[in-house]
Amino acid sequence: MNRFLCFLFVMAFCVGLGDAKLFGKNHVNFKNSIGPGAQVKVFCKLNGKQLFDLWLNFGESYDYSFHGKFVTTNKMDCFLMQGVGGLKFSTWIRAFQGASGAFDHGKQNFWDCRTDGIYFTHGKDAPKLEYKWQ
């Protein structure tokens, strides 16, 4: 019993050091900040299974939330395409990856599509350029 309590204490401590919330939902948010008339197509898979396929107009955002699986590592891969008057640029991104299933709870990932690329933040700091359009 003491080992189990120690495990729970260490797990709660590790989660507290990161941006996660114990047993909270993970959030992945996409925003189109490219400019008027620009559309962004977002196609995402979580652990290899298709989640959503959607279009964002300029200024729109989309938030997807999910509970992480406790045992496995969760990975969300997304294909983004953008352009004005037709899709001209695209790229694959890793929108979410947990270090371990036990710690994949309550994380927030914000993705902002801009003219020069895709910017990322957890919401605490200013977004930084993470991926460039191809």
N, C-alpha and C positions, 0 to 999 in steps of 0.2 A: 504494500500500500504506500509506503514511503517513497519508493521509486516512481510510482505513478504520479504522486503529488509533485515530486521534483520535476518530472517530465512536463506536467502541466504548467508549473511555474516557469521553466525555461522556455517553453513554447510561448506563453503569454509575454514574457520579457522580450523575446526576439521579435514578435509581432509588434510590440510597443515601440521598438527601435526603428521600425520601418514605417511606411506610409499605409500599412494595412490595418484593418479593424477585424478583430477576432470574430469569425463566422459572419461577417458582413458580405454583401454582394459586391462583386467587382464591377466597375463601370468603364466602358470604352466609349469615348465621345469623338465624333468626327464633325468638323465644321468647314464650310466652304467660304473662304475669305479671298478668293482669287480676284473677283471683280464683277461688275454688272454684266449680265448675259452669259457668264461662265457657269457651266454645270460640272459637277463631279459625280462620277459613277463609283460606288463603293460595293465591292463584292468580298465577303469575308467567310472564312471557315474557322471553326473551333475544333481542334484536335482532329482535323481532316473532314469534318462534317460541315456541309454548307449551312450558314446561319441566315444571311440576308444578302440581297442584291437590290440596291436602291440608288436613286438619283437625288443629289442635293443641289438646289439652286443657290445663287449667291446669297450669303447671309444666313442660310439654313444650317441647322446642326441636327445630329442624330445621336442619341445615347442608347447604348445596348448594355444591359446589366445581366449578370449571371452569377450563380454560386459556383465557386471552384470545386472541382472534385478533390476529395480529401487525400486520396492515395496517389493519384497521378499528377504529373506536371501538365498544366494547361497552356496551350499555345494557340493564339489567334493570328492567322495570316490573312492579309487583305490585299486585294488588287485594286488600285485606284487609277482612274483615268480622268483627264480633264481637258477642257478646251472651250474656246468661244466659237460658235458656229461649226461644231464638229469636234470629236475627240482627237487631240493631237499629241498628248503626252500621257505617259503611264508609268507605274512602278509598283512593285510588290513591297509590302512592309510587314514587319512583325509587330502587330498592334498590341499584343499582350503576350507575356511569357512569365509564368510564375517560377520561382526558384524551386519550390517543392509544393506538392499538393496540400500539405498541412499548413502552409503559409500563404495560400492563394485566396485570401479573403479580405474584402474591403479595399482593394487597390483601385486607384483612379488614374486612367490614362486619357489625356486630351490630345487629339490630333487636329491640327489646323492646316488646311490646304491653302497655300499661297502661290503666287506666280512663280517663285523660284524653287519651291519644294514643299515638303511636308514638315511642319514644326511639331515638337513634342514637349509636353510638360505633365507633371503629376498634379498641377494646380497650385503648387506652392511657389514656384519660381516662374520667371518669364519663359515663354516657349523658345526652344532652340531648334535650329535647322537639323533635322535628323536624316531625311532622305531627299535627294534631288530627283526631279522629273527626268525621265529618259525619253 
